[in-house]
Amino acid sequence: MNKTLYFAGGCFWGAEHFFKGIDGVLHTAPGYANGRLDNPSYEQVYTDSTGHVETVKVIYNPDRVSTAKLVRLFFASIDPLDAGGQGHDRGTRYRTGVYYSDASDLPAIRGEFDALEKRLGMEPATELLPLDSFWPAEERHRDYLDKNPTGYCHLDFKVFKYLRLYQDLELILEGEEDPVARQAQTAALIYERMQYFWVGFYRVLDGQLVLGPFQGPHACFRIGYGKGVCGTAWKESRTVVVPDVEEFPGHIACSSESRSEIVVPVIRDGEVTSVLDIDSTSVSTFDGTDAVWLELICDLL
């Protein structure tokens, strides 16, 4: 039996387009949720006086996408710490939230909220409430970005690229147990889809990071614990985003063409087993969006 959840993720134009790209989502509809006025118009909601929040109704097949996964992917599309809106869209109508109509979904949703709070180290600003009301939005708002491909969207375009990359990696990696083979496929697909300068893994072996599968020019063979960006991510068990490698103390220059970098640890049973290292020839290429999605990808490994 199909299930339904309601998500508020800022402007519902981009939020609906995001959910339409998730495998297992069968239908989406933008609307206005949990306000005080029956059947409000967009103009009324825009005043922030009705209590409504721009929301997307999502009908999905739980055999293809679980409730927990749907919420997890939603969190990767928003800033869950922003209580005032999302991106340039400010106001209570743009607050974030997950609203449920079936109480049996609550444990799975709550589990993802708890996991997010643990990762953030603080409680998210995203609401978790039962659905009180939902009024469909006007026709001009439905499938807005399909009708207007160059129209406004508060989401960074790379969010949609990462969503497809993540889902394709799930399919490709399914059934393969060898860790080196899994890393090789992951590096190749990230390199192909995202067009970064260098994408690869360093594996923890004998107290060092040893070069693993990669795509791009030749690289350093070994990196010490706590050395450079990779060694720091290993030592501190956290993602390290470096806007300009020349400003990172102790940076190891495997290539003079690298200008910015992100390194994500692959953690299993509480221990870093390898790191995913990605380099760009431009400064300030990577940000929190890359960090969130690459961490999800590393979780697959």
C-alpha atoms as an extended CHARMM CRD file, in Angstrom:
* protein
*
       301  EXT
         1         1  MET       CA              0.0000000000        0.0000000000        0.0000000000  PROA      1               0.0000000000
         2         2  ASN       CA              1.2840000000        3.4580000000       -0.8980000000  PROA      2               0.0000000000
         3         3  LYS       CA              2.0580000000        5.9470000000        1.8580000000  PROA      3               0.0000000000
         4         4  THR       CA              1.9150000000        9.7410000000        2.1630000000  PROA      4               0.0000000000
         5         5  LEU       CA              4.1110000000       12.2950000000        3.9200000000  PROA      5               0.0000000000
         6         6  TYR       CA              4.2090000000       16.0690000000        3.7840000000  PROA      6               0.0000000000
         7         7  PHE       CA              7.4750000000       18.0180000000        3.5720000000  PROA      7               0.0000000000
         8         8  ALA       CA              8.1730000000       21.7340000000        3.9470000000  PROA      8               0.0000000000
         9         9  GLY       CA             11.5800000000       22.6110000000        2.5310000000  PROA      9               0.0000000000
        10        10  GLY       CA             11.4350000000       26.2840000000        1.6480000000  PROA      10              0.0000000000
        11        11  CYS       CA              9.8850000000       27.3720000000       -1.6500000000  PROA      11              0.0000000000
        12        12  PHE       CA              7.7010000000       24.5070000000       -2.8430000000  PROA      12              0.0000000000
        13        13  TRP       CA              8.7910000000       24.9440000000       -6.4670000000  PROA      13              0.0000000000
        14        14  GLY       CA             12.2370000000       23.4990000000       -5.7950000000  PROA      14              0.0000000000
        15        15  ALA       CA             11.0910000000       21.1500000000       -3.0450000000  PROA      15              0.0000000000
        16        16  GLU       CA              8.5470000000       19.4810000000       -5.3250000000  PROA      16              0.0000000000
        17        17  HSD       CA             11.1140000000       19.1370000000       -8.1150000000  PROA      17              0.0000000000
        18        18  PHE       CA             13.4940000000       17.4680000000       -5.6620000000  PROA      18              0.0000000000
        19        19  PHE       CA             10.9660000000       14.8640000000       -4.5270000000  PROA      19              0.0000000000
        20        20  LYS       CA              9.9170000000       14.1390000000       -8.1050000000  PROA      20              0.0000000000
        21        21  GLY       CA             13.4850000000       12.9150000000       -8.6580000000  PROA      21              0.0000000000
        22        22  ILE       CA             13.4130000000       10.2940000000       -5.8920000000  PROA      22              0.0000000000
        23        23  ASP       CA             12.9410000000        6.7250000000       -7.0720000000  PROA      23              0.0000000000
        24        24  GLY       CA              9.7890000000        5.3270000000       -5.4810000000  PROA      24              0.0000000000
        25        25  VAL       CA              7.9490000000        8.6520000000       -5.2780000000  PROA      25              0.0000000000
        26        26  LEU       CA              4.7370000000        8.2430000000       -7.2470000000  PROA      26              0.0000000000
        27        27  HSD       CA              3.0650000000       11.6300000000       -6.9870000000  PROA      27              0.0000000000
        28        28  THR       CA              3.7910000000       15.1120000000       -5.6480000000  PROA      28              0.0000000000
        29        29  ALA       CA              1.6120000000       18.1520000000       -5.0750000000  PROA      29              0.0000000000
        30        30  PRO       CA              2.5170000000       21.5880000000       -3.6840000000  PROA      30              0.0000000000
        31        31  GLY       CA              0.2220000000       23.1760000000       -1.1450000000  PROA      31              0.0000000000
        32        32  TYR       CA             -0.2350000000       24.9980000000        2.1320000000  PROA      32              0.0000000000
        33        33  ALA       CA             -0.1640000000       23.1170000000        5.4400000000  PROA      33              0.0000000000
        34        34  ASN       CA             -1.0280000000       23.5950000000        9.1090000000  PROA      34              0.0000000000
        35        35  GLY       CA             -2.4140000000       27.1110000000        8.9370000000  PROA      35              0.0000000000
        36        36  ARG       CA             -5.4480000000       28.8570000000       10.3610000000  PROA      36              0.0000000000
        37        37  LEU       CA             -7.2730000000       29.7340000000        7.1370000000  PROA      37              0.0000000000
        38        38  ASP       CA             -9.3100000000       27.3630000000        4.9830000000  PROA      38              0.0000000000
        39        39  ASN       CA             -8.2970000000       27.1010000000        1.3260000000  PROA      39              0.0000000000
        40        40  PRO       CA             -5.8760000000       30.0470000000        1.3530000000  PROA      40              0.0000000000
        41        41  SER       CA             -4.4760000000       31.7010000000       -1.7380000000  PROA      41              0.0000000000
        42        42  TYR       CA             -0.7660000000       32.0790000000       -2.4350000000  PROA      42              0.0000000000
        43        43  GLU       CA             -1.1010000000       35.8160000000       -1.8990000000  PROA      43              0.0000000000
        44        44  GLN       CA             -2.6580000000       35.2710000000        1.5430000000  PROA      44              0.0000000000
        45        45  VAL       CA              0.0040000000       32.7870000000        2.6120000000  PROA      45              0.0000000000
        46        46  TYR       CA              2.6990000000       35.1560000000        1.3590000000  PROA      46              0.0000000000
        47        47  THR       CA              1.7570000000       37.6760000000        4.0390000000  PROA      47              0.0000000000
        48        48  ASP       CA              2.9270000000       35.2510000000        6.7630000000  PROA      48              0.0000000000
        49        49  SER       CA             -0.2990000000       35.9750000000        8.6340000000  PROA      49              0.0000000000
        50        50  THR       CA             -2.1200000000       32.6650000000        8.0640000000  PROA      50              0.0000000000
        51        51  GLY       CA              0.3300000000       30.3030000000        9.7700000000  PROA      51              0.0000000000
        52        52  HSD       CA              0.5750000000       28.1370000000        6.6620000000  PROA      52              0.0000000000
        53        53  VAL       CA              3.8540000000       26.7190000000        5.3920000000  PROA      53              0.0000000000
        54        54  GLU       CA              4.6340000000       25.9340000000        1.7550000000  PROA      54              0.0000000000
        55        55  THR       CA              4.5330000000       22.1440000000        1.6920000000  PROA      55              0.0000000000
        56        56  VAL       CA              4.8150000000       19.2610000000       -0.7560000000  PROA      56              0.0000000000
        57        57  LYS       CA              2.5160000000       16.2790000000       -0.4740000000  PROA      57              0.0000000000
        58        58  VAL       CA              4.5180000000       13.1700000000       -1.3480000000  PROA      58              0.0000000000
        59        59  ILE       CA              2.8880000000        9.8290000000       -2.1820000000  PROA      59              0.0000000000
        60        60  TYR       CA              5.4240000000        7.0030000000       -2.3270000000  PROA      60              0.0000000000
        61        61  ASN       CA              5.8100000000        3.2470000000       -2.5910000000  PROA      61              0.0000000000
        62        62  PRO       CA              7.4380000000        2.0470000000        0.6710000000  PROA      62              0.0000000000
        63        63  ASP       CA              8.7230000000       -1.0750000000       -1.0960000000  PROA      63              0.0000000000
        64        64  ARG       CA             10.8900000000        1.1570000000       -3.2900000000  PROA      64              0.0000000000
        65        65  VAL       CA             11.7980000000        3.9640000000       -0.9080000000  PROA      65              0.0000000000
        66        66  SER       CA             11.4460000000        3.6530000000        2.8520000000  PROA      66              0.0000000000
        67        67  THR       CA             10.0010000000        6.3640000000        5.0580000000  PROA      67              0.0000000000
        68        68  ALA       CA             13.3920000000        6.7330000000        6.7680000000  PROA      68              0.0000000000
        69        69  LYS       CA             15.2510000000        7.1290000000        3.4770000000  PROA      69              0.0000000000
        70        70  LEU       CA             12.7500000000        9.6870000000        2.2200000000  PROA      70              0.0000000000
        71        71  VAL       CA             13.2840000000       11.8030000000        5.3460000000  PROA      71              0.0000000000
        72        72  ARG       CA             17.0740000000       11.3180000000        5.1340000000  PROA      72              0.0000000000
        73        73  LEU       CA             17.1680000000       12.5830000000        1.5500000000  PROA      73              0.0000000000
        74        74  PHE       CA             14.9100000000       15.4890000000        2.5090000000  PROA      74              0.0000000000
        75        75  PHE       CA             17.3940000000       16.5610000000        5.1680000000  PROA      75              0.0000000000
        76        76  ALA       CA             20.1250000000       16.5720000000        2.5010000000  PROA      76              0.0000000000
        77        77  SER       CA             18.1170000000       19.1450000000        0.5250000000  PROA      77              0.0000000000
        78        78  ILE       CA             17.6170000000       21.7210000000        3.3000000000  PROA      78              0.0000000000
        79        79  ASP       CA             19.4860000000       23.6670000000        5.9510000000  PROA      79              0.0000000000
        80        80  PRO       CA             17.8640000000       22.1170000000        9.0500000000  PROA      80              0.0000000000
        81        81  LEU       CA             19.3570000000       24.7650000000       11.3550000000  PROA      81              0.0000000000
        82        82  ASP       CA             17.7660000000       27.7440000000        9.5800000000  PROA      82              0.0000000000
        83        83  ALA       CA             14.6360000000       28.7120000000       11.4990000000  PROA      83              0.0000000000
        84        84  GLY       CA             13.9010000000       31.7680000000        9.3480000000  PROA      84              0.0000000000
        85        85  GLY       CA             13.4020000000       30.1420000000        5.9610000000  PROA      85              0.0000000000
        86        86  GLN       CA             15.6290000000       28.6390000000        3.2880000000  PROA      86              0.0000000000
        87        87  GLY       CA             18.1740000000       30.4220000000        1.1440000000  PROA      87              0.0000000000
        88        88  HSD       CA             16.9120000000       33.8160000000        0.0070000000  PROA      88              0.0000000000
        89        89  ASP       CA             13.3350000000       32.8820000000        0.9480000000  PROA      89              0.0000000000
        90        90  ARG       CA             12.5730000000       34.2900000000        4.3780000000  PROA      90              0.0000000000
        91        91  GLY       CA              9.4630000000       34.0770000000        6.5330000000  PROA      91              0.0000000000
        92        92  THR       CA              7.4210000000       31.5070000000        8.4500000000  PROA      92              0.0000000000
        93        93  ARG       CA              5.8550000000       30.2600000000        5.2060000000  PROA      93              0.0000000000
        94        94  TYR       CA              9.3040000000       28.9710000000        4.2410000000  PROA      94              0.0000000000
        95        95  ARG       CA             10.0870000000       27.1480000000        7.5050000000  PROA      95              0.0000000000
        96        96  THR       CA             11.0420000000       23.4840000000        7.2510000000  PROA      96              0.0000000000
        97        97  GLY       CA              9.0380000000       20.5660000000        8.5390000000  PROA      97              0.0000000000
        98        98  VAL       CA              7.9160000000       16.9640000000        8.2170000000  PROA      98              0.0000000000
        99        99  TYR       CA              4.1890000000       16.3910000000        8.7690000000  PROA      99              0.0000000000
       100       100  TYR       CA              2.6080000000       12.9500000000        9.0500000000  PROA      100             0.0000000000
       101       101  SER       CA             -0.9710000000       11.7260000000        8.7310000000  PROA      101             0.0000000000
       102       102  ASP       CA             -0.2330000000        8.1460000000        9.8330000000  PROA      102             0.0000000000
       103       103  ALA       CA              1.1520000000        7.8180000000       13.3750000000  PROA      103             0.0000000000
       104       104  SER       CA              2.7700000000        4.4870000000       12.4600000000  PROA      104             0.0000000000
       105       105  ASP       CA              5.3070000000        6.4700000000       10.3950000000  PROA      105             0.0000000000
       106       106  LEU       CA              6.4790000000        8.4560000000       13.4200000000  PROA      106             0.0000000000
       107       107  PRO       CA              9.1470000000        6.0130000000       14.7550000000  PROA      107             0.0000000000
       108       108  ALA       CA             10.9760000000        5.9420000000       11.4010000000  PROA      108             0.0000000000
       109       109  ILE       CA             10.7470000000        9.7200000000       11.0630000000  PROA      109             0.0000000000
       110       110  ARG       CA             11.8530000000       10.2840000000       14.6400000000  PROA      110             0.0000000000
       111       111  GLY       CA             14.8310000000        7.9890000000       14.0770000000  PROA      111             0.0000000000
       112       112  GLU       CA             16.0590000000       10.2410000000       11.2580000000  PROA      112             0.0000000000
       113       113  PHE       CA             15.5190000000       13.3640000000       13.3660000000  PROA      113             0.0000000000
       114       114  ASP       CA             17.5620000000       11.7960000000       16.1610000000  PROA      114             0.0000000000
       115       115  ALA       CA             20.3360000000       10.8180000000       13.7510000000  PROA      115             0.0000000000
       116       116  LEU       CA             20.3900000000       14.3540000000       12.3410000000  PROA      116             0.0000000000
       117       117  GLU       CA             20.5810000000       15.8870000000       15.8210000000  PROA      117             0.0000000000
       118       118  LYS       CA             23.4960000000       13.6080000000       16.6730000000  PROA      118             0.0000000000
       119       119  ARG       CA             25.3350000000       14.6090000000       13.4830000000  PROA      119             0.0000000000
       120       120  LEU       CA             24.6800000000       18.3210000000       13.9860000000  PROA      120             0.0000000000
       121       121  GLY       CA             25.3610000000       18.3010000000       17.7120000000  PROA      121             0.0000000000
       122       122  MET       CA             22.1970000000       20.3320000000       18.2750000000  PROA      122             0.0000000000
       123       123  GLU       CA             18.4600000000       20.1140000000       17.7770000000  PROA      123             0.0000000000
       124       124  PRO       CA             17.3400000000       20.9810000000       14.2230000000  PROA      124             0.0000000000
       125       125  ALA       CA             14.9110000000       23.8280000000       13.6110000000  PROA      125             0.0000000000
       126       126  THR       CA             12.8240000000       21.5560000000       11.3650000000  PROA      126             0.0000000000
       127       127  GLU       CA              9.3230000000       20.8560000000       12.6970000000  PROA      127             0.0000000000
       128       128  LEU       CA              8.0190000000       17.3300000000       13.2630000000  PROA      128             0.0000000000
       129       129  LEU       CA              4.2490000000       17.4700000000       13.6770000000  PROA      129             0.0000000000
       130       130  PRO       CA              1.0690000000       15.6390000000       12.7400000000  PROA      130             0.0000000000
       131       131  LEU       CA             -0.6160000000       17.0900000000        9.6820000000  PROA      131             0.0000000000
       132       132  ASP       CA             -3.4510000000       19.4000000000       10.7140000000  PROA      132             0.0000000000
       133       133  SER       CA             -4.5180000000       20.5670000000        7.2630000000  PROA      133             0.0000000000
       134       134  PHE       CA             -3.2860000000       20.6450000000        3.6720000000  PROA      134             0.0000000000
       135       135  TRP       CA             -4.7310000000       22.7840000000        0.8970000000  PROA      135             0.0000000000
       136       136  PRO       CA             -3.5100000000       22.2410000000       -2.6880000000  PROA      136             0.0000000000
       137       137  ALA       CA             -1.7480000000       25.1890000000       -4.2980000000  PROA      137             0.0000000000
       138       138  GLU       CA             -2.9890000000       26.9080000000       -7.4220000000  PROA      138             0.0000000000
       139       139  GLU       CA             -2.3670000000       25.2450000000      -10.7860000000  PROA      139             0.0000000000
       140       140  ARG       CA              0.3860000000       27.7190000000      -11.7030000000  PROA      140             0.0000000000
       141       141  HSD       CA              2.5420000000       26.3690000000       -8.8380000000  PROA      141             0.0000000000
       142       142  ARG       CA              2.2100000000       22.6810000000       -9.7410000000  PROA      142             0.0000000000
       143       143  ASP       CA              5.2240000000       21.1320000000      -11.4840000000  PROA      143             0.0000000000
       144       144  TYR       CA              6.5620000000       24.6800000000      -11.6940000000  PROA      144             0.0000000000
       145       145  LEU       CA             10.1500000000       23.8330000000      -12.6510000000  PROA      145             0.0000000000
       146       146  ASP       CA              8.9690000000       21.3400000000      -15.2720000000  PROA      146             0.0000000000
       147       147  LYS       CA              6.9120000000       24.1190000000      -16.8510000000  PROA      147             0.0000000000
       148       148  ASN       CA              9.6440000000       26.7210000000      -16.2930000000  PROA      148             0.0000000000
       149       149  PRO       CA             13.0550000000       24.9730000000      -16.5320000000  PROA      149             0.0000000000
       150       150  THR       CA             14.9230000000       28.2600000000      -16.0930000000  PROA      150             0.0000000000
       151       151  GLY       CA             12.6110000000       29.4830000000      -13.3380000000  PROA      151             0.0000000000
       152       152  TYR       CA             13.6480000000       30.4240000000       -9.8230000000  PROA      152             0.0000000000
       153       153  CYS       CA             14.7650000000       27.6460000000       -7.4860000000  PROA      153             0.0000000000
       154       154  HSD       CA             16.2640000000       28.1640000000       -4.0370000000  PROA      154             0.0000000000
       155       155  LEU       CA             18.0920000000       24.8310000000       -4.2510000000  PROA      155             0.0000000000
       156       156  ASP       CA             21.5950000000       24.6710000000       -5.6890000000  PROA      156             0.0000000000
       157       157  PHE       CA             21.4870000000       22.8010000000       -9.0200000000  PROA      157             0.0000000000
       158       158  LYS       CA             24.0920000000       20.3400000000       -7.7290000000  PROA      158             0.0000000000
       159       159  VAL       CA             21.5340000000       19.0300000000       -5.2000000000  PROA      159             0.0000000000
       160       160  PHE       CA             19.6410000000       17.4310000000       -8.0890000000  PROA      160             0.0000000000
       161       161  LYS       CA             22.8920000000       16.0470000000       -9.5620000000  PROA      161             0.0000000000
       162       162  TYR       CA             23.8810000000       14.5420000000       -6.2240000000  PROA      162             0.0000000000
       163       163  LEU       CA             20.4280000000       12.9910000000       -5.7710000000  PROA      163             0.0000000000
       164       164  ARG       CA             20.7060000000       11.1220000000       -9.0710000000  PROA      164             0.0000000000
       165       165  LEU       CA             24.3390000000       10.2020000000       -8.3660000000  PROA      165             0.0000000000
       166       166  TYR       CA             23.4430000000        8.8120000000       -4.9360000000  PROA      166             0.0000000000
       167       167  GLN       CA             20.5570000000        6.7200000000       -6.2570000000  PROA      167             0.0000000000
       168       168  ASP       CA             22.5900000000        5.3640000000       -9.1710000000  PROA      168             0.0000000000
       169       169  LEU       CA             25.4140000000        4.3960000000       -6.8130000000  PROA      169             0.0000000000
       170       170  GLU       CA             22.9360000000        2.4930000000       -4.6500000000  PROA      170             0.0000000000
       171       171  LEU       CA             21.9720000000        0.4040000000       -7.6770000000  PROA      171             0.0000000000
       172       172  ILE       CA             25.5280000000       -0.0890000000       -8.9220000000  PROA      172             0.0000000000
       173       173  LEU       CA             26.9510000000       -1.1050000000       -5.5400000000  PROA      173             0.0000000000
       174       174  GLU       CA             24.1290000000       -3.4610000000       -4.6270000000  PROA      174             0.0000000000
       175       175  GLY       CA             25.3910000000       -7.0150000000       -4.2380000000  PROA      175             0.0000000000
       176       176  GLU       CA             29.1200000000       -6.1880000000       -4.4960000000  PROA      176             0.0000000000
       177       177  GLU       CA             30.9860000000       -6.8420000000       -1.2490000000  PROA      177             0.0000000000
       178       178  ASP       CA             34.6120000000       -6.1420000000       -2.1740000000  PROA      178             0.0000000000
       179       179  PRO       CA             35.5050000000       -2.7270000000       -0.6830000000  PROA      179             0.0000000000
       180       180  VAL       CA             38.1220000000       -1.8420000000       -3.3270000000  PROA      180             0.0000000000
       181       181  ALA       CA             35.7030000000       -2.6180000000       -6.1510000000  PROA      181             0.0000000000
       182       182  ARG       CA             33.0470000000       -0.4990000000       -4.4570000000  PROA      182             0.0000000000
       183       183  GLN       CA             35.4840000000        2.3940000000       -4.0640000000  PROA      183             0.0000000000
       184       184  ALA       CA             36.5760000000        2.1050000000       -7.7010000000  PROA      184             0.0000000000
       185       185  GLN       CA             33.0080000000        2.3470000000       -8.9940000000  PROA      185             0.0000000000
       186       186  THR       CA             32.2130000000        5.2140000000       -6.6320000000  PROA      186             0.0000000000
       187       187  ALA       CA             35.2720000000        7.2470000000       -7.6420000000  PROA      187             0.0000000000
       188       188  ALA       CA             34.5430000000        6.6730000000      -11.3270000000  PROA      188             0.0000000000
       189       189  LEU       CA             30.9150000000        7.7370000000      -11.1170000000  PROA      189             0.0000000000
       190       190  ILE       CA             31.6100000000       10.8740000000       -9.0430000000  PROA      190             0.0000000000
       191       191  TYR       CA             34.4080000000       11.8520000000      -11.4470000000  PROA      191             0.0000000000
       192       192  GLU       CA             32.2000000000       11.2760000000      -14.4970000000  PROA      192             0.0000000000
       193       193  ARG       CA             29.0770000000       13.0060000000      -13.1870000000  PROA      193             0.0000000000
       194       194  MET       CA             30.5270000000       15.9140000000      -11.2190000000  PROA      194             0.0000000000
       195       195  GLN       CA             33.5450000000       16.6400000000      -13.4590000000  PROA      195             0.0000000000
       196       196  TYR       CA             35.9860000000       17.2510000000      -10.6010000000  PROA      196             0.0000000000
       197       197  PHE       CA             39.7600000000       17.3710000000      -11.1490000000  PROA      197             0.0000000000
       198       198  TRP       CA             40.6010000000       14.3900000000       -8.9360000000  PROA      198             0.0000000000
       199       199  VAL       CA             38.4050000000       11.8700000000       -7.1310000000  PROA      199             0.0000000000
       200       200  GLY       CA             39.7880000000        8.9700000000       -5.1690000000  PROA      200             0.0000000000
       201       201  PHE       CA             40.2190000000        7.0490000000       -1.9660000000  PROA      201             0.0000000000
       202       202  TYR       CA             43.0370000000        6.6300000000        0.4930000000  PROA      202             0.0000000000
       203       203  ARG       CA             42.8070000000        3.4580000000        2.5950000000  PROA      203             0.0000000000
       204       204  VAL       CA             43.9570000000        3.1230000000        6.1900000000  PROA      204             0.0000000000
       205       205  LEU       CA             46.7410000000        0.5060000000        6.0960000000  PROA      205             0.0000000000
       206       206  ASP       CA             49.5190000000       -0.0690000000        8.6400000000  PROA      206             0.0000000000
       207       207  GLY       CA             49.1230000000        3.3340000000       10.2670000000  PROA      207             0.0000000000
       208       208  GLN       CA             49.0780000000        5.3090000000        7.0240000000  PROA      208             0.0000000000
       209       209  LEU       CA             46.6970000000        6.4120000000        4.3240000000  PROA      209             0.0000000000
       210       210  VAL       CA             47.6200000000        4.4320000000        1.2130000000  PROA      210             0.0000000000
       211       211  LEU       CA             46.4400000000        5.4040000000       -2.2680000000  PROA      211             0.0000000000
       212       212  GLY       CA             43.4180000000        3.4420000000       -3.4300000000  PROA      212             0.0000000000
       213       213  PRO       CA             41.1400000000        3.5780000000       -6.4710000000  PROA      213             0.0000000000
       214       214  PHE       CA             41.0430000000        7.0150000000       -8.0850000000  PROA      214             0.0000000000
       215       215  GLN       CA             40.2360000000        9.0060000000      -11.2140000000  PROA      215             0.0000000000
       216       216  GLY       CA             42.4820000000       11.8450000000      -12.3820000000  PROA      216             0.0000000000
       217       217  PRO       CA             46.2270000000       12.5630000000      -12.6240000000  PROA      217             0.0000000000
       218       218  HSD       CA             48.8440000000       10.7060000000      -10.5760000000  PROA      218             0.0000000000
       219       219  ALA       CA             48.7720000000       11.3400000000       -6.8420000000  PROA      219             0.0000000000
       220       220  CYS       CA             50.6680000000       10.8480000000       -3.5890000000  PROA      220             0.0000000000
       221       221  PHE       CA             51.1530000000        7.1960000000       -2.6140000000  PROA      221             0.0000000000
       222       222  ARG       CA             51.0060000000        7.6160000000        1.1670000000  PROA      222             0.0000000000
       223       223  ILE       CA             49.8420000000       10.2280000000        3.6740000000  PROA      223             0.0000000000
       224       224  GLY       CA             50.6080000000       10.1920000000        7.3820000000  PROA      224             0.0000000000
       225       225  TYR       CA             48.1450000000       10.3360000000       10.2600000000  PROA      225             0.0000000000
       226       226  GLY       CA             47.0950000000       13.9500000000       10.8200000000  PROA      226             0.0000000000
       227       227  LYS       CA             49.0810000000       15.1590000000        7.8010000000  PROA      227             0.0000000000
       228       228  GLY       CA             47.5380000000       17.3740000000        5.1490000000  PROA      228             0.0000000000
       229       229  VAL       CA             43.8000000000       17.5380000000        4.5190000000  PROA      229             0.0000000000
       230       230  CYS       CA             43.3670000000       13.7580000000        4.1830000000  PROA      230             0.0000000000
       231       231  GLY       CA             45.3090000000       12.9740000000        7.3260000000  PROA      231             0.0000000000
       232       232  THR       CA             43.3590000000       15.6190000000        9.2410000000  PROA      232             0.0000000000
       233       233  ALA       CA             40.0040000000       14.1530000000        8.1700000000  PROA      233             0.0000000000
       234       234  TRP       CA             41.2700000000       10.7310000000        9.2860000000  PROA      234             0.0000000000
       235       235  LYS       CA             42.5790000000       11.9640000000       12.6410000000  PROA      235             0.0000000000
       236       236  GLU       CA             39.5010000000       14.0380000000       13.4670000000  PROA      236             0.0000000000
       237       237  SER       CA             36.9360000000       11.6420000000       11.9490000000  PROA      237             0.0000000000
       238       238  ARG       CA             35.1410000000       14.4840000000       10.2280000000  PROA      238             0.0000000000
       239       239  THR       CA             34.6410000000       16.0200000000        6.8140000000  PROA      239             0.0000000000
       240       240  VAL       CA             37.1360000000       18.7690000000        6.0000000000  PROA      240             0.0000000000
       241       241  VAL       CA             36.2160000000       21.4190000000        3.4120000000  PROA      241             0.0000000000
       242       242  VAL       CA             39.1150000000       23.5920000000        2.1990000000  PROA      242             0.0000000000
       243       243  PRO       CA             38.1420000000       26.6010000000        0.0330000000  PROA      243             0.0000000000
       244       244  ASP       CA             41.8070000000       27.3730000000       -0.8070000000  PROA      244             0.0000000000
       245       245  VAL       CA             44.4480000000       24.6860000000       -0.2830000000  PROA      245             0.0000000000
       246       246  GLU       CA             47.2070000000       27.2950000000       -0.1550000000  PROA      246             0.0000000000
       247       247  GLU       CA             45.7370000000       28.5360000000        3.1020000000  PROA      247             0.0000000000
       248       248  PHE       CA             45.5080000000       25.1210000000        4.7770000000  PROA      248             0.0000000000
       249       249  PRO       CA             48.4190000000       24.6040000000        7.2200000000  PROA      249             0.0000000000
       250       250  GLY       CA             50.5320000000       21.6290000000        6.2160000000  PROA      250             0.0000000000
       251       251  HSD       CA             48.7720000000       21.0670000000        2.9200000000  PROA      251             0.0000000000
       252       252  ILE       CA             50.3760000000       18.2840000000        0.8700000000  PROA      252             0.0000000000
       253       253  ALA       CA             50.5780000000       19.3860000000       -2.7570000000  PROA      253             0.0000000000
       254       254  CYS       CA             50.1460000000       16.1840000000       -4.7560000000  PROA      254             0.0000000000
       255       255  SER       CA             49.3170000000       18.4110000000       -7.7520000000  PROA      255             0.0000000000
       256       256  SER       CA             49.9520000000       22.1210000000       -8.2700000000  PROA      256             0.0000000000
       257       257  GLU       CA             46.6620000000       22.3340000000      -10.1870000000  PROA      257             0.0000000000
       258       258  SER       CA             44.5570000000       21.5670000000       -7.1260000000  PROA      258             0.0000000000
       259       259  ARG       CA             43.0400000000       24.7460000000       -5.6420000000  PROA      259             0.0000000000
       260       260  SER       CA             40.2580000000       23.5440000000       -3.3380000000  PROA      260             0.0000000000
       261       261  GLU       CA             39.5050000000       20.2210000000       -1.6850000000  PROA      261             0.0000000000
       262       262  ILE       CA             37.0160000000       18.2000000000        0.3270000000  PROA      262             0.0000000000
       263       263  VAL       CA             37.8570000000       15.0280000000        2.2490000000  PROA      263             0.0000000000
       264       264  VAL       CA             35.1820000000       12.7740000000        3.7600000000  PROA      264             0.0000000000
       265       265  PRO       CA             36.0160000000        9.8980000000        6.1100000000  PROA      265             0.0000000000
       266       266  VAL       CA             34.5060000000        6.4630000000        5.4970000000  PROA      266             0.0000000000
       267       267  ILE       CA             33.6200000000        5.1780000000        8.9570000000  PROA      267             0.0000000000
       268       268  ARG       CA             32.7410000000        1.6170000000        9.8850000000  PROA      268             0.0000000000
       269       269  ASP       CA             32.0560000000        0.4490000000       13.4420000000  PROA      269             0.0000000000
       270       270  GLY       CA             33.3140000000        3.7840000000       14.7230000000  PROA      270             0.0000000000
       271       271  GLU       CA             36.6820000000        3.5700000000       12.9420000000  PROA      271             0.0000000000
       272       272  VAL       CA             37.8740000000        5.4340000000        9.8550000000  PROA      272             0.0000000000
       273       273  THR       CA             38.7030000000        2.7940000000        7.2460000000  PROA      273             0.0000000000
       274       274  SER       CA             39.4440000000        5.1560000000        4.3580000000  PROA      274             0.0000000000
       275       275  VAL       CA             38.8410000000        8.6990000000        3.1530000000  PROA      275             0.0000000000
       276       276  LEU       CA             37.2360000000       10.0500000000       -0.0030000000  PROA      276             0.0000000000
       277       277  ASP       CA             39.3810000000       12.8610000000       -1.3960000000  PROA      277             0.0000000000
       278       278  ILE       CA             38.0980000000       15.2460000000       -4.0840000000  PROA      278             0.0000000000
       279       279  ASP       CA             40.0480000000       18.1290000000       -5.6240000000  PROA      279             0.0000000000
       280       280  SER       CA             39.0660000000       21.0300000000       -7.8690000000  PROA      280             0.0000000000
       281       281  THR       CA             41.1440000000       23.3760000000      -10.0050000000  PROA      281             0.0000000000
       282       282  SER       CA             39.0180000000       26.3200000000       -8.7830000000  PROA      282             0.0000000000
       283       283  VAL       CA             38.9080000000       27.8830000000       -5.3270000000  PROA      283             0.0000000000
       284       284  SER       CA             35.7740000000       27.6120000000       -3.1640000000  PROA      284             0.0000000000
       285       285  THR       CA             34.2830000000       24.7380000000       -5.1560000000  PROA      285             0.0000000000
       286       286  PHE       CA             32.9880000000       22.7770000000       -2.1670000000  PROA      286             0.0000000000
       287       287  ASP       CA             30.5310000000       23.7140000000        0.5610000000  PROA      287             0.0000000000
       288       288  GLY       CA             28.0630000000       22.2160000000        3.0120000000  PROA      288             0.0000000000
       289       289  THR       CA             25.9180000000       20.7950000000        0.2160000000  PROA      289             0.0000000000
       290       290  ASP       CA             28.8430000000       18.7360000000       -1.0720000000  PROA      290             0.0000000000
       291       291  ALA       CA             29.6720000000       17.6390000000        2.4710000000  PROA      291             0.0000000000
       292       292  VAL       CA             26.1560000000       16.3680000000        3.2260000000  PROA      292             0.0000000000
       293       293  TRP       CA             25.7820000000       14.4230000000       -0.0200000000  PROA      293             0.0000000000
       294       294  LEU       CA             29.3000000000       12.9820000000       -0.0310000000  PROA      294             0.0000000000
       295       295  GLU       CA             28.7860000000       11.8320000000        3.5490000000  PROA      295             0.0000000000
       296       296  LEU       CA             25.6390000000       10.0180000000        2.4190000000  PROA      296             0.0000000000
       297       297  ILE       CA             27.6510000000        8.4210000000       -0.3830000000  PROA      297             0.0000000000
       298       298  CYS       CA             30.3760000000        7.3510000000        2.0430000000  PROA      298             0.0000000000
       299       299  ASP       CA             27.6880000000        5.7930000000        4.2440000000  PROA      299             0.0000000000
       300       300  LEU       CA             26.8520000000        3.5360000000        1.2950000000  PROA      300             0.0000000000
       301       301  LEU       CA             30.4200000000        2.2230000000        1.3920000000  PROA      301             0.0000000000
